[in-house]
Amino acid sequence: MADFRPRLITLDGRNDEWKDIDGSEFPLRPALDPDTDHEYSVGQTTVKAFHDG
């Protein structure tokens, strides 16, 4: 079991490179019990992807 710790996560650690890329927002829920009544209260997660090619 892992504790949830809100923070910014990138593959390369360069957050400023992603500021102009649109993302999709999702509520944060535990993987083992993803019901809406178990959402984390700290906010949402944003997933961004970029393909150049």
Helices and strands as residue ranges (DSSP letters): G 15-18, E 24-27, G 36-38, E 44-47
